[in-house]
Amino acid sequence: MPIHERLESVYAEVLARNPGETEFHQAVREVLESIGPAVGKHPQYADAKIVSRICEPERQIIFRVPWEDDSGEIHINRGFRMEFNSALGPYKGGLRFHPSVYLGIIKFLGFEQVFKNALTGLPIGGGKGGSDFDPKGKSDREIMRFCQSFMTELHRHIGEYTDVPAGDTGVGSREIGYLFGQYKRITNRYESGVLTGKGLIYGGARVRTEATGYGTAFFVNEMLAARGDSFAGKTVVVSGSGNVAIYAIEKVHQLGGRVVACSDSSGYVVDEKGIDVKLLREVKENRRERISVYADLAKHARYVKGQQVWEVPCDIAMPCATQNEITGKEAEQLIRNGCKVVAEGANMPTTPEAVRLFQEAGVAFGPGKAANAGGVATSALEMQQNASRDSWSFEYTEDRLEDIMRDIHTRCIETAEEYGMPGNYVAGANIAAYTRVADAMLALGLI
């Protein structure tokens, strides 16, 4: 899809200002291609440099993270925090610890977070952070020392009314605990709302662990209902085997579907009777083993080394691993195998070519900023509980999450129809989110 003529100069400026940051370029282009109808219909959304301002982070923080391993060797990693847009509320978004992290990854994630958070309807802005530190193979004490060093710098820039980080790839409850402990120690404040994804014993919210995966499944359920269908009898393939994938699988099974395959970076497993979530959690969360161990322990599973999980036939595909994992090649294979619905549990796991192929083939495609917004939505619910010194039940919080995902789906569908693109979730999500952020920025003046 071409970029609206009034936005071409904005994209050229993004390319010039951010050389080599291909993931960020991809994320910006996808949004600019979608919001053309809104800009054409409402000129104020292109005036006052609103689009240019949204594409430029309010603050980019890069810092050194020195830490010592168990053998006494000193290592230096790089830390990032991208405080992208605070028009709707404090910056909100996760921290990613992975060797692939560099400025372009954090910038793309922060940009996506602005729109994802806007879709929730909750008062949160967008940000993202992380480090090129690799938690794999590290001892608990090494991870603790790294997290303490990371927070020693990050604490200067965050706060419950300023910037509220959470977890992401490589940052789970263990890392959040170490980060929060160091924040508390340095600031001498028990400021529960400064981080989300915390343990229940020290201010965490029920359902937060499950929220991104559950939310993606809830969103797919709404996509199916809009087509007069349901999960009943559907075969589902999920990529990844981390937190998002595990709880997406669990909720799909509860909703009547059957997930027959999941993966990690080494390959994938197929279990035609349905992935055993309890066993998967044991392998990935408790033992911290590769996915092949699941096949060794499960009676009916087989392991396929070094291949993409998307070669497994399915009715529904839910990419929950990493960015750009479904290219045109994988999209064509999914379409040939009869896939009817794709929803992104991960951030931007589908390339633009693949998205185009899905849309041309009539496959319902739910973009990540809508489909996986359940994680940050529940983080905002955690912030509410921290602010009121309250704690909600699992059932109440899950009901709130389901309502939010249903509202996001409705917002996407109605916006797409309003702008003459019925059924186009990408356009609906981008326009609905962009107009909400733009309206707030216009109201706040030139800041």
N, C-alpha and C positions, 0 to 999 in steps of 0.2 A: 504494500500500500504506500503510495507517495506521501511525502510530508506536505502539509498545507503551505502554500507559498509564503504566508506571513510567518511561518516557523522555520523556513529553510535557513535563514541567517542565524537563528538560535542554535540549530544543530551544528552548523559550521563553527560557531563560536565554542561550543562544547568540545568539538574535536581539536580545535586549536589550543584551548586552555588545558586539556587533559590528554596529552599525547601518550599513546601506548596503552591506555586503560580500556581495553576492548570490551570487557564486561560492562563497564559503565556506559560506553558508547551504545552498546546493544540495548541496555535498559532504557536509556533516554530516547533512542530512536523509536522503540516500541510504543512509548507513551506519546511522543510527538505525532506519530502516524495515526494514533487513535483519536486525539483531541481536536483534530482539524474541524469536524462539524461543530463543536462547541465554540471554537474561535470564530468560525464563519458566522454563526448565529448570534453570538454575543461578543462584539468587538472588545468589550472591556477586559475580556480574558487574555487578549493579546497586548492591550495597552499597558502602560505603566511598567513595562518590562517584567510583567508577572512571570511569564514562562522562563525568561532568563534567570530571574531571581530564584525560582524553584529549582532550577538546574545547578545552581551554585550553592554549595554548603555554607551555612552560616559560620561554621567554625570547623577547622581540620586540625586535629591534635595528633602529633607523632612524637613518640618518645622512646628512649632506650630502656630496656629491661634486663639488667644484669642479675644473674642468679648462679648459685653454686650447686653442682650435683653431688651425689653421695660419695664420690671418690675425691672430692675437693677441687675438681676442675671448674673453672669459671666460664660461663656461657653468656653471650649477649644476644638477645632477641629484640625485635622491634615491636612496639605497641602502638595501637591506633585507637582513636575515637573520633567518629565523624558525626558532629552535631549538625544535622542537615537542615531541619526546618522545625520551628517552634511556634508556628502561627496558631495551631490548635491546642497546644499544651506543652508540657515539658518533653524534651527529647526522650524517645522510648525505643529501645531495640537491643538486640542481643550482642554478646561477645563471642567471637569465633576464634578458637585456638587450632590452627592447622598450618602445615608448612606451605600451603598454597596461598596464604594470606599476603596480600600486598595492597597498596593504596587503591588500585582499581577495583579489587574485590570488595573492600570495605565501602568504597564510594557507591558501587552498584547496589550493594545491600542496603545502605542508608537511604538511597534514592527510592528504592522499592518500598522501604519501610514507611516513608512519608505517605505514600498512597494507600498501602495496606492499613495503616493506622487510621487514616481518614475514613476508610470504608467501614470500620467498626462502629462509627458514630460516637465514639468515646473521646474525651478531651485529652488526646495525647498527640504530640508531635512525633517526628521521625529521626532516628539516629542509629548508628551501628558502630561496633568496635571489634577489637581482637588483637591477635598477634600471630606471627609465623612460628610460634612455639608448637612443638608436636608432643601431646600428652602420651602418645602410644609408647610403651616400653619404659615409661618413667615410673619411679616408685612414688608412693603417696607423699613421702617427705620431700621429694624433688618437686612434685606438683605444688605442694604447699609453699615451698620457698619461692617458686616462680610466681604463684598467685599473690603472695605477700609483696614481692618486688613490683609486680604489675600495679597493684592497688596503691602502693606507696606514691606513685605518680598520679594514677587516675583519680584518686580521692579529691584532688584539687579542682576537678572539673565537673563533679557529679553532685547530686542532691535530690531529695524527693520532689522539689519544685523546680529543679533545673534539668537534670538528665538522669534517667533511671535505666541502667543496663539490666540485662537478663542473660540467660544462657543461650547457646547455639551449638553448632558443631564443636565437639571437644570441650564443651563447658557444661557440665551437668551439676547435680546437687552437691557433689564433693567439691568442685571448684568454686561454686557459689558460696558454700560455707566458708572456705578459706578466704575468699575475697571479702565477704561480709565481716568476718572476724578481724581482718586487718583494717578495714574501714572503721569499725567500732573502736579498735585500739588507738588508731591515729587521731580520730576526731573526738574521742571521749563522748560519743553520742550513740544511743541505741535508736538509730533512725531506720526503722524497719522498711520504710517505703523507698529507700535508696536503691535497693536491688530486688528483683523479683525472680521467682523460681527457687525460693528459699525452702529449707526443710520445714515441715509442719510445726516442729517443736520450737522454732524461733521466728515465726511470723509468716510462714508460707501459706499458700492457698490450696485447698483440695481441688483436684482436677488439673492443676497447672502442669503436672508431669504428663498427663494424658492429652492436654488440650489441643496441641497442633494436630496430632493424629486423629483424635476424635472429631475435631472441627472439620478436617478435610473429608472425613466420612459423612458427617452431617451435610456438608455442602454437596457432595455427590448424591446423597439421598434426595436433596431438593432438586438437583438437576434431573434426576430420574423421574421424580414426581411431575416436573414440568413437561415431561414427555409422556406422561401417563403410564409410568413404569415404576419399578422398585428394585431393591437389591435381591429379592427372592429368586433363587435359582441362578444367580449370576456368578460367573467365574471371574475372579479378580487377580491381577498381578500387581505387586507392590515392589518397587526398587528400594534398596537400602535395608538395613536391619537394626538401625539405631532407634532412638526414642520415638521419632515421628512415625517410622514404619511400624514399629511394634504396636503402638496404640491405634494406628489406622487399621491394622489387621484385626485387632481386638474388637473395635467398634463395627467394622464391616461384618464380622461374624455375628455380632449381636443384632445387626439390622437385617440379617438373613442371607448375606452373600457368602462366598467361599473363596478365600485367598489361597491360591495354589502354588505361588512362588514368591520368593524374596531373595535379596542379594547382599553382597558386600563387594569391596573392590577386587576380591580374588575370584569371584564367580557367583553362581546362584544355586539355590536348592529348589526342587519341585516336590511338593507333597500333595498328591491328588485328593487326599482325604481332607485337606485343609491344613494350613500351617498351625502347628501347636504353639500357641502364644506363650504358655507357661514354659515350655522347653526352650523356645527362642530366647526368652528373657534370661533363663538360666545360662544359656550359652553366651549371650552377648553382654548381659549386664553383670552377672555374678562371676562367671569364669573369664569374661573378656577374651573369648576365643573367636576364631574365624568361623564363617558360616558353614564351612565344610563339616565342623564338629556336629552341627545339627543333624546332618545326613548320617553321620556315624551313629548317633543316638536314636534317631527316629526310625520306626519300623518300616514306614512306607515311603521314605524320602530318598531322592537321588541328588547327587551333587554334580554340577557341570562347571568345570574349571575354566576361567579366563574368557567366558562368553557373557553376552548381554542378556539380561532376564527378559527383554522384550521379544525374544524369539518364541516365548511360551504363549500359545493362543489364549485369548481372554476376551471377555465382554467389556471389561473396565480396566483401565491402566491408571495407576496412581504412582507417579515418580516422586519418591521421598528421599532421594540421596543427595545429589549435588547439581550444580548448574550445568546446563548444556549436555545432559546425558542422553536426551532423545534428539538425534539429528534427523535429517530427511530420510536417511536409510532406515532407521528404526521406525519412523512414522509410517513409511510405506509398508514395512513388515506388519505392524500392528493393524493397519487398514486391511491388508490382504487377509489377515487372520480373523477379521470380523469385529474388531474393537469398535465400540459405539460411544464410549465416554472416556475422556482423559481429564484428570484433575491433578494439579500440581501441589503435592505436599511439601516439596522443597522450593527453594527460591530460584526461579528462572531455569528449571531443568530442561526446558524445551527450546530448541533453536528457532529463530524466525521462520526458516524454511519448513520445519516440522509443523509449526503452528499453522502456516498457510495450507499445508497438505491436509491437515486434520479438518480445517474449516471448509476447504473445497470438497472434501469427501463426506461432509455432513456429520462429522464426529463432533459431539458436544465437547467443547474444550474450556475447562475452568482454570484461569491463570492463578498463579500462586498468591498474588496480592489479595485475591478474594478467597480462594479455596483454603489457604493455610493461615488465614488471619486469626484462627481460634487461639493460637498460642499467645499472641500479643493481647488479644481481647481478654483472656483470662489473667494475664499479667496486670492489665488495668483493673480487673476485679480484685486482684491481690492488693493493689495499691489502695483501692477503696476500703478494704478490710483493715489494712494497716493504719490508714488515716483515722478510722473510727474505732480502733482497738477492738475489732470484732473478728469472728471466725465463723464462716458459713459451712453448712453441711455439704457433703459430696453431691447429694441429689439436687439441692438448691443451686449449687454452682454449675453443675452440668446442665440443668434446665436453662440457666442464664446463657451459657455457652451456646446451646442449641438455638435459643431465640436469636442471639446475635448472628449466628451463621445463616439462619433463615432470613433475617433482615438484610444481610449482605447480598444474599442471592436475589431477593426481591429488588433491591436497589440496582443491581447489575441488569436484571431483566427489564425493569421499567425504564432505566436510562437508555439502554440500547434501543428499545422501541421508540422512545421519545425522539431520538436522533436518527431514526430510519434504518436501524441495523438490528432487526429482531433476532434474538437468539445468539448475538455476538457478545459473549461474556467478556472478551478482552476489551472491546470498545466500551461496553457498559461500565466495567470496573474502572477503567482509566478516566473516563469522562466524569463519572460520579465522584471519584476521589479528587480529581483535579479541580473541579468546580467548587468543592467544599473548601479545599485549601486556598484556592484563589480568592474566594469570597472573604475568607478571614484575613488574607493579606491585604486586600483592598480596604477592608474596614480598619485595619491597624495603621494604615498610612505607609509612607516610604521609610521602612526601618530595615 
